[in-house]
Amino acid sequence: MFPSAGSPGTAGAGHRTEEPVMPIVTVQQGPRSVEQKRELVARITDAFVDALQVPAEAVQVWIQEVPTDSWGAGGKLTADKQK
């Protein structure tokens, strides 16, 4: 039901098995509210369920929040742009 590749270098290389694939999605972003993160996780999960036909329980979403004083864009810290 769920495709996965066989082990490279073995006689079964390229053979499809019925093992479920566990997608892991990593999101790097600035701080957001818990409500926003809940919505993001739900929508990402739905997208993977639709696109890959995997069960929602198999989708992992990892959110890495970066403080605004630890990243920048356009030559400026994000914290400085918010002032």
Order of alpha helices (4+ residues) and beta strands (2+ residues): beta-alpha-beta-beta-beta-alpha
